[in-house]
C-alpha cells in the first residue's frame, strides 16, 4: 500500500546554535582543542545515502527554521512547585524534527497525562497511515516469519502499539521499509527482555548464557566447520533468537558496515546492563543510586536512537559517531529516555509480582525518602539529564558544522520526544501514581 512521505518542519541546527552566541563552540574547543577545525575540514557537505536494498524514496528534506527563540531555564526553585512549573530548554527548537505541539484538553484526555513537572516536548500524533501500515507489517512479521508469541499474548502485543511508537520516534524516515528496520529490532529487543529477563518466563538464573547465545544472532559466530550447523540451528531455538536473527538480517542489508557494527556494540552494552540487574536480583540487593544510574547507562534505550541515521536513509560517518562529545550526547539522551520509562512504568511494576528496580524505588530505599519524594526526585534527575543532553547537543552542533552530524542530532532529539509521547499516551500499559 502506498505511504505518503512525512514532511519535516523543525528548524535546522546551524541557526539554532547561533542563538547561544559563540559560547557553545568555545566550550567544546576548550575541552577538546582542534576538534571543531578538524571536523570542519571533512568533506561532508553532501553525505550520500547508504545502499538501500530496495528501501525506495530519498530522505525528506528538512524545512528551514521557523524562527523564534526559547527562554533559558533559570535554575532550580526547589520542591514540588519547581517541578510543576516545568523547566525550559536551552535553545532546544533547533534539535527538533517535528513542530512542537501545545496539547489541548481533548488530546490530553485521549493520550494520557504527562508526568507533572517532567521536562518534555509534545509532538503531533504520529501519522495514522504510517502507523497502520507499520502495525500491519510488524504483526505479520511476528506471526508469519518468526513465530514470536502464542495466541494468548496477542492482546499484549497489540497493546504495546509499536507502530505508533516507531512512527513517532522516526519522523524523518523516508519510507515504511525504513521504519520497519527499527520496528523489528524494537520488538526483538522486547522479546529478549520479556522472555529472558521479565514477564514471560524470565529469570536471573542462567541469564548470561541465554544472552550470549542470543547475541550470536546479532554478531555471527565463526567457528570450526563441524560445529557451525549446530550454531545455525540454535538461532531458531526460541522466539527471542528467531526475532534477533531476522531483525538483524533485515538491518544489515540496509545499513552500512559501520552502522551494523555500531548496533552490535550497543546491543552488547544493553546485555551487560541486563546482567547487572540480574546480579542484584540474585543477591536480593538494592544498589546505591549511583550504581543504579550506572546500570541504566547500559540497560537503556541506546540501541534505538543510535540507528536513527540508518532509519533516516543516510549514514553518520563512523569517525563522527565515535567522537567523545557525540557519544556523550547519545548517552545523555538514552539515559533520560530510560528514566522516562522508570517514571511511567512505576505503578505497573509496583503491581507486578516481586520487586522491580526503578529509580524511584532505589532512591526511596537508599535515601530514606517517601515514595512520593523519591518519585519527585527522579523527575528532577530526568530533567537534569534532559537539560544536559540539549546543552551538549547544541555545543556539538556548533563545534561540528556538518550536515550529517546536525541531522543525526535532530534525529536523536526526535527519538527522545517520540519516546516520551509513546509512554505518555500508552494508557494500555501505563498509569501515573497519585502523587499530585
N, C-alpha and C positions, 0 to 999 in steps of 0.2 A: 504494500500500500504506500503511495507517495506521502512523504512527510515534509511539510514546509520548512524552509530554513528559519533559523531563530535569530532575529536581528539583535544587535547589542547596542546599548545606549549609554553605558557609563563612560566617564571621561578617561582620557589617556593619562598615564603616569607622568610623562615629562612636564606637562603644565601643572599637574597637581603638585609635583615635587617643588616647583618654583614657589609655591605658597609658603614653604618653610624657610625661604631665603637660602643662603649658602651654608647654613649651619649643618644641615643633614649631610651634605657631601663632605664638609670639613671634618665632621665627627668620624666618618668612615676612613678618610685619608689619615687622620691622626692615629687610628687604631691599626691601620694596615697601609703604610706609605706605599704609593705606587700602584695600588690595586686599580684605582679608577683609571689611571692613564693606560695601564696595561690592557684593561678590558676595553677601553675606548678604541684601542688600536686594532681590535679584532675586526675582521671583515664579516660583519653580521648584519649589514644593512638590510638584507632580504633573505632571511633564513628560509631555505626551501622546505617544502613539506616532506615528511618521511614517506617511504614507499607505503602505499595504502592497501595493497592486497584486496582491491575491489571496494574499498571504502570511498564511494563516489562523492564528489562535491568538494569545492575548495572551502577552506575555513572562512567563515564570515568575517567581514571587515569590522573593526571596532570604530564606533562613531566618534567624532571629535568631542572635546569636552563640552559639557552643558553649562559650565560656568558656576559661579558661586563658591563660597568658602564655608568652612566648618569651624566653629569655635573650638579652641583648645580646651582640654579638660583642665580644670583649675585646681585639682588636688583634693585630698580626702577631707570630708567634713565630719566623718565618724558616725558609726552606728547605722541603724535601720534607715534613718532619714536620708543619709548619703546614698545608700543603695537604691532606695525608692526614687530618688531624684534622677538616677541614671547618669553615668559619666558620658563625656563626649569625646570622640576620637580625634586624633591629631592628623587632620588632613586626609581623612580616610576616603573621601569621594573618589580620588584618583585610583584607588585599588579596586574599584567595583566594576563588574561587567554588566550588571543589570541595574535599572533605575531603582532607587530607594523607594519604598512604599510606606505611606502613612496608613496604618491599619485603621479600619472603621469598626464600628460596633458589631455589624453583621459578620465581618470576616473574623473578628476575634472570637465570636461565639462558635463559628463553624470550625475554626482551625485550632482551637485550644488557646490557653492563656500562656504568654511567655512568663518565665520566672521573673517576679518583680525585682527590679534593680539590676537585672542582667544586661550587660552591655552587648548589644547585638544590632544588626542591620536588617530590618524586614525586607523581604523580597516579594515580587509579584508571585501569584500562584503559578507553578510550572505549567508550561504549555500542555493542555489536555490531550491534543492529538498525539504529541510525542509520548506523553505518559501512557496513553492507552496502547500504543504500538510497542513500547518497551515492555510494558506489563505482559502483553500477549506473548512476545518473543521469549521473555525470560521464563515464563511458566512452561512454554513448550520445550525450552532447553532443559529445564529442571526435570520435567517428567519424561520426555522422549529421549534425550541424549545422555543424561547422567543418572536417571532414576534416583533423584535426590531425596525424596521423602515419601513415606507411606500416606495413604489417603487420609488418615486421621490427623495429619499435620497440615492439611490444605488450608484450613482457616487461618492458622498462624502464618503460613507463607503469604496468603493474600493480605492479612492484616499488617504485615511488615511494610507494604506499599513501597517496594524497592523501585518501582518505576518513577513515582513522584520524587523519591529520594535522589536518584541519579540525574533526572532531568533538571531538578532544582540546583544540583551541585555543579553541573557542567553546562552553563548556558551558551558556551561558545563551541560546543560540539557541532561539527558541520553536518553530520548525518546520524540517523538512528544506529547505523552499524558502529559508528564510533562510540556512541553511548553504551552500546551492548558490551564493549570491551570492559568498561568499568562495572557494569551491572553484573556480569558473570563473576567477576572477581569478588565483588561485594557479597554476593550470595554464597560463593565458595568459602570465603573467609568466615562468614557467619555459620556455615555448616560445620566447619572445623571447631569453632568456638562452642557451638551448642552440643555437638556430638562427642567432642573430646574433653571439653572443659566444664560445660554448664548443664543446661536444662534436659537434654535428651541423651542421658547415659554418660555424661562427662564425669571425670574423676581425676583428682591429682595423682592417683596411683598409676604409675606407668605412663604418665603423660609425655615424658621426654621421648620415649621410644615411638609413640604414636606420631608426635610432631616431626621427629626426624624422618620417619618413613614417608609421611605426607609431604615433607619439604622436598623430597626427591621427585615429586611430581612437578615442582617448580624449577628445580635445579637438577638436571638429569644425572643419573648415576652412570659412570663409565667404569666398567669392571671387567673381570675375566669373562670371555665369551660363554663359558659353561654356565655362568650364573645370571647372565643378562636376561634370559627368558623368565626366570623366577621374579626378578625385579619388575619386569614389564607387566607380568600378570598381577603383581601386587598393587599396581596403580588402579585396578578395577575392584579391589577387595572390599571397599566400603564407600559410602556416599561422599565423605569429605575428600578422599583421594580421587575419586572419579571427577568430582567438581573441580578440584585444583588442576588436575591434568587437562581437562577440557578447556577451562577458562584460560589457563596459561598457553595452551596451544593456539587459541584464537589471538591472544595478546601478542605472542612473539611473531606471528605472521604479519601483524600490523605495525609493530614497534621497531625502532632502530635497535641495534645490539646494545648500545649503552643504556637505552630505556629499559630493556628487558633485564639487564644486569642490575640496574638501579632498583627495580621492583623486587628482584630476588633478595637483594641486600636488606631492603626494608621489611620484607616478609620474615627474614631471619631475626631482625630486631623484634618484630611482633611476637614470634615464637619464644624468644628469650624472655620477654615480659610475661607471657603465659606461665613460663616455668617458675619465675619468681613468685607469682601469686599462688601457684600450686604448692610451692615450698612452705609458704606461710599457712596455707590451709592444712597441710600435713602436720605442721608444728603447732597448730591451733594458736597462732601468734598474730597479733595486730601490729603491723610495723609502725615505726616512727613516721611522722607526717612527711619528713623529707625523704625517707625511704620509699614511702608510697608514691610520692611525686616522681622519684627516680624511676620506679617501675612503670609509671604511666607515660614516661617519655619513650618507652619501648612498646608496652602494651597499649597502643593508641591507634588513631586513625591514619597514621602517617602513610601507609601504602596507598591510600586513596588520593590525597592531594598531590602526592609525588608523581602520579601518572597523568596529571592534568594536561600536559602537553601532548601526550600520545592521544588522549581522548579529543583534544582540540585539533589534531591532524598536523602537528608541527613538532619540531624537536628543540628542546633546550639543550645546547651543546654540553657535553659531559664536563668540560672544564668549568663552565659556569655553574652547573649543578653542584660541583664539588667544592666550590668556594665556601670558606668557613662562614661568611656572612649569609650566603644563601641557605646553607644547612641550618643556621640559627633561625632564620625566618621560617623555614619549613617545620622545624622542631617546635617553635613557639605556636604556630598555627595549629599543629597537630595536638599539642598539649592542651590548648584552650578548647578545641572541639571535643576532646575526650572528657574534660571536666563538665562540659555541657551534657554529655551522656550521663555522667555521675549524678548531676542535678535532676535531670528529667526522669531517670530510671530509679531514683531514690525510693519512692513509695513502692514501686514494682518489686524491687529487691528486698525491701523490708517484709513484704507479704510472701516472699518465696521461702521454701524450707532452708534451714541452715543460716549461717552468717555470710553475707556477701559484703566484701570490702568495697567501699567507695569513699570519696574524700570526706563527706560529712561524717560518716561512721568513724573513720580513722581519727579525725580531729576531735570528735566528741570523746572517744576513748583515750587518746593520748594527751589531750589538753584539758580534760575535765570540764568541758563545756556542755551545756544543754543541747538537745537535738536541734532546737531552733537556732541557737547561736552558732553551732558548728556548721549548720547549713548556710547561714548568712555569711560566715567567714569564707566558706567555699565559694560563694558568689563573688566575694571580694578578690579571692585568689584568681578566679577566672577572669575577672575584669582587668586585673593587673597583667595577666598573660596576654590578653587581647590588646591592651594599650602597647605593651612591649612589641608584639607582633607587628602592629601597624607602624610604630615608630621605626623599627628596624627595617621593615619593608620599604618605607619611604627613603631611609638613608641609603639602602642598597640601590634603589632606583636612581638616586642622584649619583652614586658612585659608578654605576654600570649602565650607561645610557644606550642600551642595545635593545632592539625591538623584541627579540625572543625572550630576553630577561624580563622586560616590562610585561609582556603578555603572560608569561608564566606567573609573575607576581599577582597579576589580576586574576588569573585562574585559581590560584591558591586562595585569594580573598573571596572569590565567588564560591569556592568549596566550603569555606568557613560559614558563609551566610546561608548556603543551601542546607548544610548540615544542621544548623540551628533551626531553620524553618521546618525541616522534617521532624525533628524532635518535638518542637512546639506543637505541630499540627497533627501528630500521630496519636490521637486520643485513644485509639485501639490499644496501644501499648503503654502509654504514659499518662500519669496524672500528677498534679503537684501536691506537696504536703500542705496542711492547713496552718501555715506559719504567719499569715498576714491578716 
